[in-house]
Amino acid sequence: MNILEIKNLNLSFLSGGKEYKALHNVNLSLSKGEMSAIVGESGCGKSVTAMSVLRLLAPNAHINSGEIIYNGTNLLNLSEKEMQKIRGKEIALVPQDPMTSLNPLYTIGSQILEIIENHQKIKGAEAEKVAADALSQVKIPNAKERLKSYPYEFSGGMRQRVIIAMALACKPKIIIADEPTTALDVTVQAQIVRLMKEIQKETGTSFIFISHDFGLVYEIADNVTVMYNGHVVENASSREIFTNPKHPYTLALLKTLPDFNSTKLETIEGQPPSIKDVFAGCSFEPRCQYSLNICKNNKPANYKAGKSCVSCFLYK
């Protein structure tokens, strides 16, 4: 059963009196206890899709149409006050940069306690125990004592663990992890990915993991959604994506992964499109080695191809 469904989501940004479309009929579903990844190059719409779920969008963003259904409720119909009850408690966010996500003037404990007191309505020793338990859950030693520490007293990897602990403190049903390992070195990245996978298995929490790194996605994801220029171009299980990719863009992304048996580094020809670029047909067509005549002036629908859902005329 799906805990979250995004249905035909269309979103635009207003700038200079003009409207620029950022998301085009985006569809995505998340099952209970699932680790679902959204991948693609920078600017493809990954983070905008996730922030739409939390309704944390820039002032010039406008959702034109679509639905975001969480546990049977369309989040787009809720008031801001109603959304505040969902953010943090039901759906939590692990942002990109732990350096800017924690207030350097307050202790780790006070920042976690603020979330617990707001959402769980508990205070004092009881709230402190919940905060310490959250730090223990992300494997921070001497959790009770570390509540008194300030962010500067933690390494980058430990700060990211604190952010995950803050997300876990109110036992949310969904955690959105928006490129949570970007600012970390490779060893720490692997630790954070393993930690999130353990949390998923132990708690049954559903995750949306946003990344441009297919290597990390391979390690963590159950299901993968590939985005390009605000479109979902392929969706399938992780196993299917990595063993039998269908869309030319997915195939091109996988080819860019380093091959330690080769000295050649593959790239995708051309540049990712800007939000200001308008295409009559498939937006990947200018960079696609499998381009057909129909691709230039017609937008592909979503086609079923084996176990994948793919937006490409090759599978019409």
Beta strands, then each sheet from edge to edge (+ up, - down):
strand 1: 2-15
strand 2: 18-31
strand 3: 35-39
strand 4: 61-70
strand 5: 73-74
strand 6: 91-94
strand 7: 174-178
strand 8: 206-211
strand 9: 223-228
strand 10: 231-237
strand 11: 303-305
strand 12: 308-310
sheet 1: 2+ 1- 4+ 5-
sheet 2: 6+ 7+ 8+ 3+ 9+ 10- 12+ 11-
end
